[in-house]
């Protein structure tokens, strides 16, 4: 699961690894996997369509 600490940003796990705060829930593992697959597809197959320049 992905959570957000107000002071230290995003992290995976139950509590912020820096301050230990419980923080705010952002995405579960299923949503993270789905988002990663979408972004990988965009970067591999359609970078120009989304205005992304990829280094060779």
PDBQT receptor file of N, H, CA, C and O in Angstrom, charges set to zero:
ATOM      1  N   UNK A   1       0.832  -1.172   0.000  1.00  0.00    +0.000 N 
ATOM      2  CA  UNK A   1       0.000   0.000   0.000  1.00  0.00    +0.000 C 
ATOM      3  C   UNK A   1       0.878   1.236   0.000  1.00  0.00    +0.000 C 
ATOM      4  O   UNK A   1       1.981   1.229   0.547  1.00  0.00    +0.000 OA
ATOM      5  N   UNK A   2       0.399   2.260  -0.595  1.00  0.00    +0.000 N 
ATOM      6  H   UNK A   2      -0.497   2.266  -1.039  1.00  0.00    +0.000 HD
ATOM      7  CA  UNK A   2       1.117   3.530  -0.681  1.00  0.00    +0.000 C 
ATOM      8  C   UNK A   2       0.415   4.535   0.221  1.00  0.00    +0.000 C 
ATOM      9  O   UNK A   2      -0.799   4.722   0.144  1.00  0.00    +0.000 OA
ATOM     10  N   UNK A   3       1.199   5.173   1.072  1.00  0.00    +0.000 N 
ATOM     11  H   UNK A   3       2.186   5.021   1.135  1.00  0.00    +0.000 HD
ATOM     12  CA  UNK A   3       0.661   6.198   1.971  1.00  0.00    +0.000 C 
ATOM     13  C   UNK A   3       1.469   7.474   1.798  1.00  0.00    +0.000 C 
ATOM     14  O   UNK A   3       2.531   7.481   1.176  1.00  0.00    +0.000 OA
ATOM     15  N   UNK A   4       0.938   8.553   2.364  1.00  0.00    +0.000 N 
ATOM     16  H   UNK A   4       0.076   8.547   2.870  1.00  0.00    +0.000 HD
ATOM     17  CA  UNK A   4       1.614   9.847   2.264  1.00  0.00    +0.000 C 
ATOM     18  C   UNK A   4       1.814  10.430   3.653  1.00  0.00    +0.000 C 
ATOM     19  O   UNK A   4       0.863  10.577   4.421  1.00  0.00    +0.000 OA
ATOM     20  N   UNK A   5       3.066  10.763   3.969  1.00  0.00    +0.000 N 
ATOM     21  H   UNK A   5       3.839  10.644   3.346  1.00  0.00    +0.000 HD
ATOM     22  CA  UNK A   5       3.397  11.478   5.195  1.00  0.00    +0.000 C 
ATOM     23  C   UNK A   5       3.431  12.967   4.842  1.00  0.00    +0.000 C 
ATOM     24  O   UNK A   5       4.055  13.359   3.856  1.00  0.00    +0.000 OA
ATOM     25  N   UNK A   6       2.773  13.775   5.628  1.00  0.00    +0.000 N 
ATOM     26  H   UNK A   6       2.266  13.456   6.429  1.00  0.00    +0.000 HD
ATOM     27  CA  UNK A   6       2.704  15.211   5.350  1.00  0.00    +0.000 C 
ATOM     28  C   UNK A   6       4.101  15.832   5.323  1.00  0.00    +0.000 C 
ATOM     29  O   UNK A   6       4.363  16.732   4.525  1.00  0.00    +0.000 OA
ATOM     30  N   UNK A   7       4.990  15.360   6.184  1.00  0.00    +0.000 N 
ATOM     31  H   UNK A   7       4.776  14.629   6.832  1.00  0.00    +0.000 HD
ATOM     32  CA  UNK A   7       6.332  15.941   6.276  1.00  0.00    +0.000 C 
ATOM     33  C   UNK A   7       7.336  15.324   5.310  1.00  0.00    +0.000 C 
ATOM     34  O   UNK A   7       8.220  16.023   4.815  1.00  0.00    +0.000 OA
ATOM     35  N   UNK A   8       7.214  13.999   5.029  1.00  0.00    +0.000 N 
ATOM     36  H   UNK A   8       6.496  13.431   5.431  1.00  0.00    +0.000 HD
ATOM     37  CA  UNK A   8       8.272  13.304   4.297  1.00  0.00    +0.000 C 
ATOM     38  C   UNK A   8       7.868  12.727   2.947  1.00  0.00    +0.000 C 
ATOM     39  O   UNK A   8       8.700  12.117   2.275  1.00  0.00    +0.000 OA
ATOM     40  N   UNK A   9       6.633  12.898   2.534  1.00  0.00    +0.000 N 
ATOM     41  H   UNK A   9       5.956  13.393   3.079  1.00  0.00    +0.000 HD
ATOM     42  CA  UNK A   9       6.216  12.435   1.210  1.00  0.00    +0.000 C 
ATOM     43  C   UNK A   9       5.657  11.021   1.216  1.00  0.00    +0.000 C 
ATOM     44  O   UNK A   9       5.201  10.528   2.247  1.00  0.00    +0.000 OA
ATOM     45  N   UNK A  10       5.694  10.372   0.053  1.00  0.00    +0.000 N 
ATOM     46  H   UNK A  10       6.064  10.773  -0.785  1.00  0.00    +0.000 HD
ATOM     47  CA  UNK A  10       5.073   9.063  -0.136  1.00  0.00    +0.000 C 
ATOM     48  C   UNK A  10       5.990   7.944   0.326  1.00  0.00    +0.000 C 
ATOM     49  O   UNK A  10       7.213   8.070   0.277  1.00  0.00    +0.000 OA
ATOM     50  N   UNK A  11       5.383   6.834   0.782  1.00  0.00    +0.000 N 
ATOM     51  H   UNK A  11       4.389   6.732   0.822  1.00  0.00    +0.000 HD
ATOM     52  CA  UNK A  11       6.140   5.661   1.212  1.00  0.00    +0.000 C 
ATOM     53  C   UNK A  11       5.233   4.444   1.141  1.00  0.00    +0.000 C 
ATOM     54  O   UNK A  11       4.009   4.563   1.092  1.00  0.00    +0.000 OA
ATOM     55  N   UNK A  12       5.855   3.272   1.137  1.00  0.00    +0.000 N 
ATOM     56  H   UNK A  12       6.850   3.175   1.177  1.00  0.00    +0.000 HD
ATOM     57  CA  UNK A  12       5.117   2.011   1.194  1.00  0.00    +0.000 C 
ATOM     58  C   UNK A  12       5.231   1.465   2.605  1.00  0.00    +0.000 C 
ATOM     59  O   UNK A  12       6.286   1.571   3.231  1.00  0.00    +0.000 OA
ATOM     60  N   UNK A  13       4.159   0.886   3.106  1.00  0.00    +0.000 N 
ATOM     61  H   UNK A  13       3.302   0.800   2.598  1.00  0.00    +0.000 HD
ATOM     62  CA  UNK A  13       4.186   0.283   4.432  1.00  0.00    +0.000 C 
ATOM     63  C   UNK A  13       3.140   0.883   5.342  1.00  0.00    +0.000 C 
ATOM     64  O   UNK A  13       2.275   1.645   4.910  1.00  0.00    +0.000 OA
ATOM     65  N   UNK A  14       3.235   0.522   6.624  1.00  0.00    +0.000 N 
ATOM     66  H   UNK A  14       3.938  -0.097   6.975  1.00  0.00    +0.000 HD
ATOM     67  CA  UNK A  14       2.241   0.955   7.604  1.00  0.00    +0.000 C 
ATOM     68  C   UNK A  14       2.521   2.336   8.170  1.00  0.00    +0.000 C 
ATOM     69  O   UNK A  14       1.592   3.114   8.386  1.00  0.00    +0.000 OA
ATOM     70  N   UNK A  15       3.793   2.654   8.414  1.00  0.00    +0.000 N 
ATOM     71  H   UNK A  15       4.548   2.022   8.238  1.00  0.00    +0.000 HD
ATOM     72  CA  UNK A  15       4.139   3.945   8.999  1.00  0.00    +0.000 C 
ATOM     73  C   UNK A  15       5.310   4.567   8.268  1.00  0.00    +0.000 C 
ATOM     74  O   UNK A  15       6.100   3.861   7.640  1.00  0.00    +0.000 OA
ATOM     75  N   UNK A  16       5.429   5.880   8.344  1.00  0.00    +0.000 N 
ATOM     76  H   UNK A  16       4.788   6.453   8.854  1.00  0.00    +0.000 HD
ATOM     77  CA  UNK A  16       6.529   6.597   7.701  1.00  0.00    +0.000 C 
ATOM     78  C   UNK A  16       7.854   6.054   8.232  1.00  0.00    +0.000 C 
ATOM     79  O   UNK A  16       8.036   5.979   9.447  1.00  0.00    +0.000 OA
ATOM     80  N   UNK A  17       8.791   5.672   7.349  1.00  0.00    +0.000 N 
ATOM     81  H   UNK A  17       8.643   5.733   6.362  1.00  0.00    +0.000 HD
ATOM     82  CA  UNK A  17      10.069   5.124   7.804  1.00  0.00    +0.000 C 
ATOM     83  C   UNK A  17      10.946   6.154   8.519  1.00  0.00    +0.000 C 
ATOM     84  O   UNK A  17      11.902   5.779   9.197  1.00  0.00    +0.000 OA
ATOM     85  N   UNK A  18      10.638   7.429   8.378  1.00  0.00    +0.000 N 
ATOM     86  H   UNK A  18       9.861   7.733   7.827  1.00  0.00    +0.000 HD
ATOM     87  CA  UNK A  18      11.453   8.469   9.010  1.00  0.00    +0.000 C 
ATOM     88  C   UNK A  18      10.886   8.856  10.368  1.00  0.00    +0.000 C 
ATOM     89  O   UNK A  18      11.610   8.856  11.364  1.00  0.00    +0.000 OA
ATOM     90  N   UNK A  19       9.596   9.187  10.419  1.00  0.00    +0.000 N 
ATOM     91  H   UNK A  19       9.008   9.187   9.610  1.00  0.00    +0.000 HD
ATOM     92  CA  UNK A  19       9.017   9.671  11.679  1.00  0.00    +0.000 C 
ATOM     93  C   UNK A  19       8.067   8.673  12.336  1.00  0.00    +0.000 C 
ATOM     94  O   UNK A  19       7.683   8.862  13.490  1.00  0.00    +0.000 OA
ATOM     95  N   UNK A  20       7.674   7.600  11.612  1.00  0.00    +0.000 N 
ATOM     96  H   UNK A  20       7.986   7.447  10.674  1.00  0.00    +0.000 HD
ATOM     97  CA  UNK A  20       6.791   6.592  12.176  1.00  0.00    +0.000 C 
ATOM     98  C   UNK A  20       5.319   6.955  12.180  1.00  0.00    +0.000 C 
ATOM     99  O   UNK A  20       4.503   6.201  12.711  1.00  0.00    +0.000 OA
ATOM    100  N   UNK A  21       4.960   8.088  11.602  1.00  0.00    +0.000 N 
ATOM    101  H   UNK A  21       5.623   8.700  11.170  1.00  0.00    +0.000 HD
ATOM    102  CA  UNK A  21       3.566   8.530  11.565  1.00  0.00    +0.000 C 
ATOM    103  C   UNK A  21       2.732   7.577  10.712  1.00  0.00    +0.000 C 
ATOM    104  O   UNK A  21       3.215   7.087   9.691  1.00  0.00    +0.000 OA
ATOM    105  N   UNK A  22       1.502   7.308  11.109  1.00  0.00    +0.000 N 
ATOM    106  H   UNK A  22       1.110   7.706  11.938  1.00  0.00    +0.000 HD
ATOM    107  CA  UNK A  22       0.585   6.454  10.347  1.00  0.00    +0.000 C 
ATOM    108  C   UNK A  22       0.272   7.047   8.982  1.00  0.00    +0.000 C 
ATOM    109  O   UNK A  22       0.206   6.311   7.998  1.00  0.00    +0.000 OA
ATOM    110  N   UNK A  23       0.083   8.321   8.899  1.00  0.00    +0.000 N 
ATOM    111  H   UNK A  23       0.136   8.919   9.699  1.00  0.00    +0.000 HD
ATOM    112  CA  UNK A  23      -0.128   9.066   7.657  1.00  0.00    +0.000 C 
ATOM    113  C   UNK A  23      -1.438   8.743   6.960  1.00  0.00    +0.000 C 
ATOM    114  O   UNK A  23      -2.302   8.074   7.528  1.00  0.00    +0.000 OA
ATOM    115  N   UNK A  24      -1.586   9.220   5.725  1.00  0.00    +0.000 N 
ATOM    116  H   UNK A  24      -0.884   9.763   5.264  1.00  0.00    +0.000 HD
ATOM    117  CA  UNK A  24      -2.824   9.105   4.959  1.00  0.00    +0.000 C 
ATOM    118  C   UNK A  24      -2.701   8.015   3.899  1.00  0.00    +0.000 C 
ATOM    119  O   UNK A  24      -1.696   7.928   3.194  1.00  0.00    +0.000 OA
ATOM    120  N   UNK A  25      -3.741   7.181   3.796  1.00  0.00    +0.000 N 
ATOM    121  H   UNK A  25      -4.558   7.252   4.369  1.00  0.00    +0.000 HD
ATOM    122  CA  UNK A  25      -3.799   6.143   2.771  1.00  0.00    +0.000 C 
ATOM    123  C   UNK A  25      -3.900   6.798   1.404  1.00  0.00    +0.000 C 
ATOM    124  O   UNK A  25      -4.646   7.761   1.230  1.00  0.00    +0.000 OA
ATOM    125  N   UNK A  26      -3.143   6.275   0.416  1.00  0.00    +0.000 N 
ATOM    126  H   UNK A  26      -2.537   5.492   0.557  1.00  0.00    +0.000 HD
ATOM    127  CA  UNK A  26      -3.165   6.838  -0.927  1.00  0.00    +0.000 C 
ATOM    128  C   UNK A  26      -3.645   5.814  -1.957  1.00  0.00    +0.000 C 
ATOM    129  O   UNK A  26      -4.603   6.087  -2.680  1.00  0.00    +0.000 OA
ATOM    130  N   UNK A  27      -2.999   4.629  -2.044  1.00  0.00    +0.000 N 
ATOM    131  H   UNK A  27      -2.221   4.407  -1.456  1.00  0.00    +0.000 HD
ATOM    132  CA  UNK A  27      -3.392   3.587  -2.995  1.00  0.00    +0.000 C 
ATOM    133  C   UNK A  27      -3.104   2.218  -2.404  1.00  0.00    +0.000 C 
ATOM    134  O   UNK A  27      -2.124   2.037  -1.682  1.00  0.00    +0.000 OA
ATOM    135  N   UNK A  28      -3.980   1.239  -2.719  1.00  0.00    +0.000 N 
ATOM    136  H   UNK A  28      -4.777   1.386  -3.305  1.00  0.00    +0.000 HD
ATOM    137  CA  UNK A  28      -3.679  -0.126  -2.293  1.00  0.00    +0.000 C 
ATOM    138  C   UNK A  28      -2.795  -0.800  -3.346  1.00  0.00    +0.000 C 
ATOM    139  O   UNK A  28      -2.538  -0.231  -4.406  1.00  0.00    +0.000 OA
ATOM    140  N   UNK A  29      -2.332  -2.023  -3.043  1.00  0.00    +0.000 N 
ATOM    141  H   UNK A  29      -2.542  -2.485  -2.181  1.00  0.00    +0.000 HD
ATOM    142  CA  UNK A  29      -1.393  -2.711  -3.932  1.00  0.00    +0.000 C 
ATOM    143  C   UNK A  29      -1.977  -2.979  -5.314  1.00  0.00    +0.000 C 
ATOM    144  O   UNK A  29      -1.260  -2.900  -6.312  1.00  0.00    +0.000 OA
ATOM    145  N   UNK A  30      -3.266  -3.293  -5.386  1.00  0.00    +0.000 N 
ATOM    146  H   UNK A  30      -3.848  -3.357  -4.575  1.00  0.00    +0.000 HD
ATOM    147  CA  UNK A  30      -3.902  -3.550  -6.684  1.00  0.00    +0.000 C 
ATOM    148  C   UNK A  30      -3.902  -2.289  -7.544  1.00  0.00    +0.000 C 
ATOM    149  O   UNK A  30      -3.613  -2.347  -8.739  1.00  0.00    +0.000 OA
ATOM    150  N   UNK A  31      -4.225  -1.155  -6.937  1.00  0.00    +0.000 N 
ATOM    151  H   UNK A  31      -4.461  -1.108  -5.967  1.00  0.00    +0.000 HD
ATOM    152  CA  UNK A  31      -4.234   0.115  -7.667  1.00  0.00    +0.000 C 
ATOM    153  C   UNK A  31      -2.824   0.507  -8.106  1.00  0.00    +0.000 C 
ATOM    154  O   UNK A  31      -2.639   1.019  -9.211  1.00  0.00    +0.000 OA
ATOM    155  N   UNK A  32      -1.828   0.269  -7.246  1.00  0.00    +0.000 N 
ATOM    156  H   UNK A  32      -1.979  -0.147  -6.349  1.00  0.00    +0.000 HD
ATOM    157  CA  UNK A  32      -0.442   0.574  -7.607  1.00  0.00    +0.000 C 
ATOM    158  C   UNK A  32       0.013  -0.249  -8.805  1.00  0.00    +0.000 C 
ATOM    159  O   UNK A  32       0.646   0.278  -9.720  1.00  0.00    +0.000 OA
ATOM    160  N   UNK A  33      -0.313  -1.552  -8.800  1.00  0.00    +0.000 N 
ATOM    161  H   UNK A  33      -0.827  -1.980  -8.056  1.00  0.00    +0.000 HD
ATOM    162  CA  UNK A  33       0.069  -2.423  -9.904  1.00  0.00    +0.000 C 
ATOM    163  C   UNK A  33      -0.597  -1.973 -11.202  1.00  0.00    +0.000 C 
ATOM    164  O   UNK A  33       0.044  -1.947 -12.253  1.00  0.00    +0.000 OA
ATOM    165  N   UNK A  34      -1.865  -1.624 -11.132  1.00  0.00    +0.000 N 
ATOM    166  H   UNK A  34      -2.386  -1.645 -10.279  1.00  0.00    +0.000 HD
ATOM    167  CA  UNK A  34      -2.602  -1.166 -12.316  1.00  0.00    +0.000 C 
ATOM    168  C   UNK A  34      -1.987   0.124 -12.874  1.00  0.00    +0.000 C 
ATOM    169  O   UNK A  34      -1.798   0.248 -14.084  1.00  0.00    +0.000 OA
ATOM    170  N   UNK A  35      -1.680   1.071 -12.004  1.00  0.00    +0.000 N 
ATOM    171  H   UNK A  35      -1.834   0.970 -11.021  1.00  0.00    +0.000 HD
ATOM    172  CA  UNK A  35      -1.078   2.338 -12.432  1.00  0.00    +0.000 C 
ATOM    173  C   UNK A  35       0.303   2.107 -13.050  1.00  0.00    +0.000 C 
ATOM    174  O   UNK A  35       0.648   2.731 -14.053  1.00  0.00    +0.000 OA
ATOM    175  N   UNK A  36       1.086   1.216 -12.453  1.00  0.00    +0.000 N 
ATOM    176  H   UNK A  36       0.805   0.709 -11.638  1.00  0.00    +0.000 HD
ATOM    177  CA  UNK A  36       2.421   0.919 -12.979  1.00  0.00    +0.000 C 
ATOM    178  C   UNK A  36       2.341   0.330 -14.384  1.00  0.00    +0.000 C 
ATOM    179  O   UNK A  36       3.148   0.670 -15.249  1.00  0.00    +0.000 OA
ATOM    180  N   UNK A  37       1.376  -0.548 -14.612  1.00  0.00    +0.000 N 
ATOM    181  H   UNK A  37       0.720  -0.825 -13.909  1.00  0.00    +0.000 HD
ATOM    182  CA  UNK A  37       1.218  -1.152 -15.941  1.00  0.00    +0.000 C 
ATOM    183  C   UNK A  37       0.797  -0.121 -16.987  1.00  0.00    +0.000 C 
ATOM    184  O   UNK A  37       1.273  -0.152 -18.122  1.00  0.00    +0.000 OA
ATOM    185  N   UNK A  38      -0.084   0.778 -16.608  1.00  0.00    +0.000 N 
ATOM    186  H   UNK A  38      -0.471   0.804 -15.686  1.00  0.00    +0.000 HD
ATOM    187  CA  UNK A  38      -0.511   1.837 -17.529  1.00  0.00    +0.000 C 
ATOM    188  C   UNK A  38       0.669   2.737 -17.888  1.00  0.00    +0.000 C 
ATOM    189  O   UNK A  38       0.891   3.031 -19.063  1.00  0.00    +0.000 OA
ATOM    190  N   UNK A  39       1.424   3.173 -16.884  1.00  0.00    +0.000 N 
ATOM    191  H   UNK A  39       1.243   2.934 -15.930  1.00  0.00    +0.000 HD
ATOM    192  CA  UNK A  39       2.568   4.052 -17.144  1.00  0.00    +0.000 C 
ATOM    193  C   UNK A  39       3.640   3.356 -17.975  1.00  0.00    +0.000 C 
ATOM    194  O   UNK A  39       4.235   3.978 -18.855  1.00  0.00    +0.000 OA
ATOM    195  N   UNK A  40       3.894   2.076 -17.711  1.00  0.00    +0.000 N 
ATOM    196  H   UNK A  40       3.411   1.571 -16.996  1.00  0.00    +0.000 HD
ATOM    197  CA  UNK A  40       4.877   1.333 -18.501  1.00  0.00    +0.000 C 
ATOM    198  C   UNK A  40       4.433   1.240 -19.959  1.00  0.00    +0.000 C 
ATOM    199  O   UNK A  40       5.253   1.389 -20.865  1.00  0.00    +0.000 OA
ATOM    200  N   UNK A  41       3.150   0.996 -20.194  1.00  0.00    +0.000 N 
ATOM    201  H   UNK A  41       2.484   0.876 -19.459  1.00  0.00    +0.000 HD
ATOM    202  CA  UNK A  41       2.629   0.927 -21.555  1.00  0.00    +0.000 C 
ATOM    203  C   UNK A  41       2.764   2.249 -22.283  1.00  0.00    +0.000 C 
ATOM    204  O   UNK A  41       3.134   2.282 -23.457  1.00  0.00    +0.000 OA
ATOM    205  N   UNK A  42       2.467   3.338 -21.592  1.00  0.00    +0.000 N 
ATOM    206  H   UNK A  42       2.167   3.311 -20.639  1.00  0.00    +0.000 HD
ATOM    207  CA  UNK A  42       2.606   4.666 -22.200  1.00  0.00    +0.000 C 
ATOM    208  C   UNK A  42       4.058   4.931 -22.561  1.00  0.00    +0.000 C 
ATOM    209  O   UNK A  42       4.348   5.377 -23.671  1.00  0.00    +0.000 OA
ATOM    210  N   UNK A  43       4.975   4.661 -21.638  1.00  0.00    +0.000 N 
ATOM    211  H   UNK A  43       4.740   4.298 -20.736  1.00  0.00    +0.000 HD
ATOM    212  CA  UNK A  43       6.393   4.932 -21.887  1.00  0.00    +0.000 C 
ATOM    213  C   UNK A  43       6.956   4.060 -23.003  1.00  0.00    +0.000 C 
ATOM    214  O   UNK A  43       7.793   4.520 -23.780  1.00  0.00    +0.000 OA
ATOM    215  N   UNK A  44       6.509   2.807 -23.094  1.00  0.00    +0.000 N 
ATOM    216  H   UNK A  44       5.829   2.434 -22.463  1.00  0.00    +0.000 HD
ATOM    217  CA  UNK A  44       7.043   1.895 -24.110  1.00  0.00    +0.000 C 
ATOM    218  C   UNK A  44       6.448   2.118 -25.492  1.00  0.00    +0.000 C 
ATOM    219  O   UNK A  44       7.158   2.064 -26.496  1.00  0.00    +0.000 OA
ATOM    220  N   UNK A  45       5.154   2.365 -25.540  1.00  0.00    +0.000 N 
ATOM    221  H   UNK A  45       4.577   2.409 -24.725  1.00  0.00    +0.000 HD
ATOM    222  CA  UNK A  45       4.466   2.329 -26.825  1.00  0.00    +0.000 C 
ATOM    223  C   UNK A  45       3.953   3.671 -27.350  1.00  0.00    +0.000 C 
ATOM    224  O   UNK A  45       3.820   3.830 -28.563  1.00  0.00    +0.000 OA
ATOM    225  N   UNK A  46       3.664   4.631 -26.487  1.00  0.00    +0.000 N 
ATOM    226  H   UNK A  46       3.772   4.501 -25.501  1.00  0.00    +0.000 HD
ATOM    227  CA  UNK A  46       3.041   5.876 -26.930  1.00  0.00    +0.000 C 
ATOM    228  C   UNK A  46       3.645   7.135 -26.313  1.00  0.00    +0.000 C 
ATOM    229  O   UNK A  46       2.889   8.053 -25.996  1.00  0.00    +0.000 OA
ATOM    230  N   UNK A  47       4.956   7.233 -26.123  1.00  0.00    +0.000 N 
ATOM    231  H   UNK A  47       5.570   6.486 -26.380  1.00  0.00    +0.000 HD
ATOM    232  CA  UNK A  47       5.491   8.431 -25.453  1.00  0.00    +0.000 C 
ATOM    233  C   UNK A  47       5.190   9.721 -26.219  1.00  0.00    +0.000 C 
ATOM    234  O   UNK A  47       4.915  10.752 -25.605  1.00  0.00    +0.000 OA
ATOM    235  N   UNK A  48       5.240   9.673 -27.549  1.00  0.00    +0.000 N 
ATOM    236  H   UNK A  48       5.464   8.836 -28.047  1.00  0.00    +0.000 HD
ATOM    237  CA  UNK A  48       4.998  10.875 -28.356  1.00  0.00    +0.000 C 
ATOM    238  C   UNK A  48       3.563  11.380 -28.210  1.00  0.00    +0.000 C 
ATOM    239  O   UNK A  48       3.319  12.586 -28.202  1.00  0.00    +0.000 OA
ATOM    240  N   UNK A  49       2.634  10.463 -28.097  1.00  0.00    +0.000 N 
ATOM    241  H   UNK A  49       2.832   9.483 -28.104  1.00  0.00    +0.000 HD
ATOM    242  CA  UNK A  49       1.225  10.827 -27.966  1.00  0.00    +0.000 C 
ATOM    243  C   UNK A  49       0.969  11.638 -26.688  1.00  0.00    +0.000 C 
ATOM    244  O   UNK A  49       0.050  12.456 -26.639  1.00  0.00    +0.000 OA
ATOM    245  N   UNK A  50       1.783  11.405 -25.666  1.00  0.00    +0.000 N 
ATOM    246  H   UNK A  50       2.530  10.741 -25.706  1.00  0.00    +0.000 HD
ATOM    247  CA  UNK A  50       1.604  12.093 -24.384  1.00  0.00    +0.000 C 
ATOM    248  C   UNK A  50       2.656  13.169 -24.141  1.00  0.00    +0.000 C 
ATOM    249  O   UNK A  50       2.768  13.683 -23.028  1.00  0.00    +0.000 OA
ATOM    250  N   UNK A  51       3.432  13.517 -25.175  1.00  0.00    +0.000 N 
ATOM    251  H   UNK A  51       3.341  13.100 -26.079  1.00  0.00    +0.000 HD
ATOM    252  CA  UNK A  51       4.411  14.596 -25.061  1.00  0.00    +0.000 C 
ATOM    253  C   UNK A  51       5.630  14.240 -24.227  1.00  0.00    +0.000 C 
ATOM    254  O   UNK A  51       6.257  15.115 -23.629  1.00  0.00    +0.000 OA
ATOM    255  N   UNK A  52       5.967  12.948 -24.186  1.00  0.00    +0.000 N 
ATOM    256  H   UNK A  52       5.458  12.237 -24.671  1.00  0.00    +0.000 HD
ATOM    257  CA  UNK A  52       7.110  12.495 -23.399  1.00  0.00    +0.000 C 
ATOM    258  C   UNK A  52       8.280  12.237 -24.333  1.00  0.00    +0.000 C 
ATOM    259  O   UNK A  52       8.135  11.551 -25.345  1.00  0.00    +0.000 OA
ATOM    260  N   UNK A  53       9.439  12.786 -23.995  1.00  0.00    +0.000 N 
ATOM    261  H   UNK A  53       9.557  13.343 -23.173  1.00  0.00    +0.000 HD
ATOM    262  CA  UNK A  53      10.657  12.535 -24.756  1.00  0.00    +0.000 C 
ATOM    263  C   UNK A  53      11.493  11.518 -23.992  1.00  0.00    +0.000 C 
ATOM    264  O   UNK A  53      11.842  11.739 -22.833  1.00  0.00    +0.000 OA
ATOM    265  N   UNK A  54      11.815  10.397 -24.648  1.00  0.00    +0.000 N 
ATOM    266  H   UNK A  54      11.531  10.218 -25.590  1.00  0.00    +0.000 HD
ATOM    267  CA  UNK A  54      12.555   9.320 -24.003  1.00  0.00    +0.000 C 
ATOM    268  C   UNK A  54      13.984   9.316 -24.527  1.00  0.00    +0.000 C 
ATOM    269  O   UNK A  54      14.202   9.367 -25.738  1.00  0.00    +0.000 OA
ATOM    270  N   UNK A  55      14.953   9.258 -23.626  1.00  0.00    +0.000 N 
ATOM    271  H   UNK A  55      14.776   9.217 -22.642  1.00  0.00    +0.000 HD
ATOM    272  CA  UNK A  55      16.356   9.155 -24.033  1.00  0.00    +0.000 C 
ATOM    273  C   UNK A  55      16.590   7.796 -24.680  1.00  0.00    +0.000 C 
ATOM    274  O   UNK A  55      15.988   6.804 -24.270  1.00  0.00    +0.000 OA
ATOM    275  N   UNK A  56      17.467   7.739 -25.698  1.00  0.00    +0.000 N 
ATOM    276  H   UNK A  56      17.957   8.545 -26.031  1.00  0.00    +0.000 HD
ATOM    277  CA  UNK A  56      17.739   6.451 -26.361  1.00  0.00    +0.000 C 
ATOM    278  C   UNK A  56      18.473   5.481 -25.461  1.00  0.00    +0.000 C 
ATOM    279  O   UNK A  56      18.771   4.360 -25.875  1.00  0.00    +0.000 OA
TER     280      UNK A  56
